[in-house]
């Protein structure tokens, strides 16, 4: 192994999907012998599993009720320019202190434009560092297609000017970044890794067979999952699983009042919980999975090989989950139900159809974390960051 230190910037604002994917990537990178500093800018998540990576928490940011640019601190107070400058200074101080061989930025510049106030200075600091680290972006395979005019060209120009590589966490035989982003100008920088999945997570169940024969309904982070959870409660008596145990995982971001209402409404045999650290193990033994079509949940479904119903989130111009669900349905791997058609009756039919479908099997590459580690090792072995390693060990 070449070794080397990675400075991995991650910002989650609403749900925890970005952070979860980053955590899985961290576990793969550290297992591959790399040193990883995770710089998290979102609200702290106590159950996060980073492997051997070291966590550095910036003053937390989240979004408020007025949309993606309504930035709030952890106490839900709007942040001003002084607040942003202070956080930027802390980030740059950490970068100077840690002296990384690789600067890895999650999503930006394909997303997280709200963070330009600190990421543009961070890129500038990397560009003038001596020795200069390898600069890479970590991004999922399918992006939102509803962009403002000129936004894609601006993004590509920033990648071309500031980034050495773009780690695309997907299998090009399933979905290519170029299908949802005009990437011709930066095609030479794209490196497909495969989907980032917990390959052995289902083995954690042990003899107790967690989730055996359950219908597991999950809402990801929970910020936009209330409708699906309520439809699932209504669907239960209409399915062949009316007497089977059901488990609703509502997510940490579901409103407390909505969580209480679901708990009160749940019939005998229905468990209502916020979160399970053994979620992949639950799927490995479940009868059916019902969920939205977020990246991490789909990765867990593919690893588990469980019959699945996907109801992709599609409000506000979101297209990413719908495309992912459609691709999987075309391959016969899931039943897909359009969110606009979601009702207890339609969900019940989809659950029974998933059970009747042939056992799902996939050839989609799910080794994204290990492959990312191998790519970074390859960059460092070719000389990127090598001088920094030498200087630090002198």
C-alpha positions in Angstrom: 0.0 0.0 0.0 1.2 3.5 -0.8 -0.7 5.1 2.2 -1.7 8.7 2.3 -4.0 11.1 4.1 -7.4 12.2 2.7 -9.2 15.4 3.7 -12.8 14.4 3.0 -15.3 17.3 3.1 -19.0 16.3 3.5 -22.0 18.6 4.0 -25.5 17.2 4.6 -28.3 19.7 4.8 -31.7 18.0 5.0 -31.5 14.2 5.0 -28.5 12.0 5.9 -28.1 10.2 2.6 -24.9 12.1 1.6 -23.4 11.5 5.0 -24.3 7.8 5.0 -22.7 7.2 1.6 -19.6 9.2 2.7 -19.4 7.0 5.9 -19.5 3.8 3.8 -16.8 5.2 1.5 -14.7 6.1 4.6 -14.9 2.5 5.9 -13.7 1.3 2.5 -10.9 3.8 2.3 -9.6 3.1 5.8 -9.9 -0.7 5.2 -7.6 -0.1 2.2 -4.9 1.4 4.3 -5.6 5.1 3.8 -5.8 7.7 6.5 -9.1 9.7 6.3 -10.0 12.9 8.0 -13.8 13.5 7.7 -14.8 17.2 7.9 -18.5 17.2 8.5 -20.5 20.4 8.1 -24.0 19.1 9.0 -25.9 18.5 12.2 -24.0 15.8 14.1 -25.2 12.2 13.7 -24.3 10.2 16.8 -24.7 6.7 15.2 -22.4 7.4 12.3 -19.9 4.6 11.6 -16.7 5.9 10.0 -14.4 2.9 10.4 -11.0 4.1 11.3 -11.6 7.6 9.9 -11.2 10.7 12.2 -14.1 13.1 12.5 -13.8 16.9 12.6 -17.1 18.7 13.1 -17.5 22.2 11.8 -20.2 24.5 13.2 -23.3 22.8 11.9 -25.4 24.0 9.1 -28.9 22.8 8.0 -31.6 24.2 5.7 -34.7 26.0 7.0 -38.3 26.1 5.8 -37.6 28.5 3.0 -35.5 26.1 0.9 -32.0 25.1 0.1 -30.5 28.5 0.4 -32.1 29.2 3.8 -29.1 28.2 5.8 -29.5 27.8 9.6 -27.2 27.0 12.4 -27.9 24.0 14.8 -30.1 26.2 16.9 -32.2 27.0 13.8 -31.0 30.6 13.6 -30.2 32.1 10.1 -26.5 32.5 9.5 -24.9 35.7 8.4 -21.7 36.6 6.5 -19.7 36.8 9.7 -20.8 33.3 10.7 -19.9 32.0 7.3 -16.5 33.6 7.4 -15.7 32.2 10.8 -16.6 28.7 9.6 -14.6 29.1 6.4 -11.6 30.2 8.5 -11.9 27.1 10.7 -12.1 24.9 7.6 -9.0 26.4 6.1 -7.2 26.1 9.4 -7.9 22.4 9.5 -6.7 22.0 5.9 -3.4 23.7 6.7 -3.0 21.6 9.9 -3.8 18.2 8.4 -1.7 18.7 5.2 -3.5 16.0 3.2 -2.3 14.2 0.1 -5.8 14.1 -1.3 -8.6 16.6 -1.0 -11.9 14.8 -1.6 -15.1 16.9 -1.7 -18.5 15.2 -1.7 -21.0 16.4 -4.3 -19.5 19.9 -5.1 -19.5 21.4 -7.7 -22.3 19.1 -9.0 -24.3 20.0 -5.9 -23.9 22.0 -2.6 -23.6 25.3 -4.3 -24.7 26.9 -1.0 -21.2 26.0 0.3 -19.3 28.1 -2.3 -18.5 30.6 0.5 -16.0 28.1 1.9 -15.3 25.6 -0.9 -14.0 28.1 -3.4 -11.4 29.3 -0.7 -10.7 25.6 0.1 -9.9 24.9 -3.6 -7.8 28.0 -3.8 -5.8 26.8 -0.7 -5.3 23.4 -2.3 -4.1 25.0 -5.5 -1.4 27.0 -3.7 -0.4 24.3 -1.2 3.2 23.0 -1.5 3.1 20.2 -2.3 -0.3 20.3 -3.9 -2.7 17.5 -3.0 -4.7 15.5 -5.5 -8.1 17.2 -5.8 -11.1 15.0 -6.4 -14.9 15.1 -6.3 -17.1 12.2 -4.9 -20.5 12.1 -6.6 -23.3 9.7 -7.1 -24.1 8.3 -10.5 -27.5 9.9 -11.1 -28.0 13.7 -10.7 -31.0 16.0 -10.7 -31.7 17.1 -14.2 -33.7 20.3 -13.5 -31.0 22.9 -13.6 -30.9 26.6 -14.2 -29.5 27.8 -17.6 -25.7 27.9 -17.6 -25.4 25.9 -14.4 -24.0 22.8 -16.0 -21.4 24.8 -18.0 -20.3 26.6 -14.9 -19.9 23.3 -13.0 -17.9 21.7 -15.8 -15.6 24.7 -16.0 -14.9 24.5 -12.3 -14.2 20.8 -12.5 -11.8 21.4 -15.4 -10.0 24.2 -13.6 -9.7 22.9 -10.1 -10.2 19.1 -10.0 -8.0 16.3 -11.1 -10.6 13.5 -10.9 -14.3 12.9 -10.4 -15.1 9.6 -8.6 -18.5 8.6 -10.0 -20.0 6.1 -7.5 -21.9 4.0 -10.0 -21.7 1.2 -12.6 -21.6 2.7 -16.1 -23.5 -0.4 -17.4 -26.4 0.7 -15.1 -26.3 4.5 -15.3 -23.7 6.9 -16.6 -23.2 10.4 -15.2 -23.4 11.7 -18.7 -27.1 10.7 -18.9 -28.0 13.3 -16.3 -25.2 15.8 -16.7 -23.5 17.1 -19.9 -20.0 15.9 -19.1 -18.3 15.8 -22.5 -15.9 18.6 -21.5 -14.7 16.7 -18.4 -15.1 13.1 -19.6 -11.4 12.4 -19.2 -11.7 13.1 -15.4 -14.5 10.7 -14.7 -13.6 7.5 -12.8 -16.5 5.0 -12.3 -16.1 3.1 -9.0 -19.2 1.0 -8.8 -22.0 1.6 -6.3 -20.9 2.1 -2.7 -22.6 -0.7 -0.7 -22.1 -2.6 2.6 -21.2 -5.9 1.0 -21.1 -7.9 4.2 -23.6 -6.0 6.2 -26.3 -8.7 6.0 -24.0 -11.1 7.8 -24.3 -9.1 11.0 -27.7 -10.7 11.9 -26.1 -13.8 13.3 -28.3 -16.6 14.7 -31.2 -14.3 15.7 -32.2 -13.7 12.1 -33.0 -10.0 12.5 -36.0 -9.0 10.4 -37.0 -12.5 9.4 -40.2 -12.7 7.3 -40.9 -9.0 8.1 -42.1 -6.3 5.7 -39.6 -3.6 6.2 -40.8 -0.1 5.3 -38.1 2.5 5.4 -38.1 6.3 4.8 -34.4 7.1 4.6 -33.7 10.2 6.7 -37.5 10.7 7.0 -37.7 14.3 6.0 -40.0 13.4 3.0 -41.2 9.9 3.9 -44.4 10.5 5.9 -46.8 9.8 3.1 -45.2 6.5 2.3 -45.2 5.4 5.9 -48.9 6.2 6.2 -49.8 4.4 3.0 -47.9 1.4 4.2 -50.0 1.2 7.4 -53.1 1.4 5.3 -51.8 -1.2 2.8 -51.0 -3.9 5.4 -54.4 -5.5 5.8 -54.9 -5.6 2.0 -51.7 -7.7 1.3 -50.8 -11.3 1.9 -48.7 -10.0 4.8 -51.7 -8.8 6.8 -50.8 -11.0 9.7 -47.0 -10.9 9.3 -44.8 -8.6 11.3 -44.1 -5.2 9.8 -41.4 -2.7 10.7 -41.6 1.0 9.9 -38.3 2.8 10.0 -39.2 6.5 10.0 -35.8 8.2 10.0 -34.2 10.7 12.3 -35.7 13.7 10.5 -39.4 12.8 10.5 -41.3 15.4 12.5 -41.9 14.2 16.1 -45.6 14.7 15.9 -45.8 12.6 12.7 -43.7 9.9 14.4 -46.1 9.9 17.4 -49.1 9.7 15.1 -47.7 6.7 13.2 -46.9 5.0 16.5 -50.4 5.5 17.8 -52.0 4.3 14.5 -49.9 1.2 14.2 -51.7 -2.1 14.8 -50.4 -5.1 16.7 -47.5 -6.6 14.9 -46.2 -3.3 13.5 -43.1 -1.9 15.1 -42.5 1.8 14.5 -38.9 2.9 15.0 -36.6 5.8 14.1 -33.5 4.0 13.0 -31.8 0.6 13.0 -28.0 0.3 12.7 -28.6 -3.2 11.5 -30.8 -2.1 8.6 -28.9 -4.1 6.0 -29.2 -7.2 8.2 -33.0 -6.6 8.5 -33.3 -6.6 4.7 -31.2 -9.7 4.3 -33.9 -11.7 6.2 -37.0 -9.7 5.3 -39.9 -10.9 3.1 -40.3 -7.6 1.3 -38.7 -4.1 1.4 -40.8 -1.0 0.8 -38.9 2.3 0.5 -38.2 5.3 -1.6 -35.3 5.0 -4.1 -32.4 6.8 -2.5 -28.9 5.7 -3.4 -28.0 4.0 -0.1 -31.3 2.2 0.4 -31.1 0.8 -3.1 -27.6 -0.4 -2.5 -28.7 -2.2 0.6 -31.6 -3.8 -1.4 -29.3 -5.0 -4.1 -26.9 -6.5 -1.6 -29.7 -8.3 0.3 -31.4 -9.6 -2.9 -34.8 -8.9 -1.2 -38.1 -8.5 -3.1 -38.6 -4.7 -3.1 -41.1 -2.0 -3.9 -39.7 1.4 -4.7 -41.8 4.6 -4.5 -39.3 7.3 -5.7 -39.5 10.7 -4.2 -40.3 13.1 -7.1 -41.6 16.3 -5.6 -40.2 19.7 -6.6 -38.6 18.7 -9.8 -36.6 15.8 -8.3 -35.8 13.2 -11.0 -32.9 11.2 -9.5 -34.9 8.6 -7.6 -37.4 8.1 -10.4 -34.7 7.3 -12.9 -33.0 4.9 -10.5 -36.3 3.1 -9.8 -37.2 2.9 -13.5 -33.8 1.4 -14.4 -34.1 -1.2 -11.7 -37.7 -2.1 -12.7 -36.6 -2.5 -16.3 -34.1 -5.1 -15.1 -36.8 -6.9 -13.1 -35.1 -6.2 -9.8 -37.9 -4.2 -8.1 -41.5 -3.2 -8.4 -41.7 0.6 -9.0 -44.7 2.7 -8.0 -45.0 6.3 -9.1 -45.4 8.7 -6.1 -48.4 10.3 -7.7 -50.1 6.9 -7.8 -49.3 6.1 -4.1 -52.3 4.9 -2.1 -52.8 2.0 0.3 -54.5 0.0 -2.5 -51.8 0.5 -5.1 -49.0 -0.1 -2.6 -50.7 -3.3 -1.5 -50.8 -4.6 -5.1 -47.1 -3.7 -5.6 -46.1 -5.5 -2.5 -47.9 -8.7 -3.6 -46.4 -8.4 -7.1 -42.9 -8.1 -5.7 -43.4 -11.3 -3.8 -44.6 -13.1 -7.0 -41.6 -11.8 -9.1 -38.6 -14.1 -9.8 -35.9 -13.9 -7.2 -33.8 -10.7 -8.0 -30.2 -11.2 -9.0 -27.9 -8.4 -10.2 -24.6 -8.0 -12.0 -24.4 -4.3 -11.0 -21.0 -3.5 -9.5 -21.4 -2.9 -5.8 -17.7 -2.6 -4.8 -17.6 1.2 -5.0 -15.8 1.7 -1.7 -13.0 -0.7 -2.3 -12.6 0.4 -5.9 -12.4 4.1 -4.8 -9.6 3.1 -2.4 -7.7 1.4 -5.2 -8.1 4.4 -7.5 -6.7 6.8 -4.9 -3.8 4.4 -4.2 -3.1 4.4 -7.9 -3.0 8.2 -8.0 -0.7 8.4 -5.1 1.6 5.7 -6.5 1.9 7.7 -9.7 3.3 10.6 -7.6 0.2 12.6 -6.6 0.7 13.5 -3.0 3.9 11.5 -2.7 6.0 14.6 -1.8 3.6 15.4 1.0 3.9 11.9 2.3 7.7 12.2 2.3 7.7 15.6 4.0 5.4 14.4 6.7 7.4 11.3 7.5 10.8 13.1 7.5 
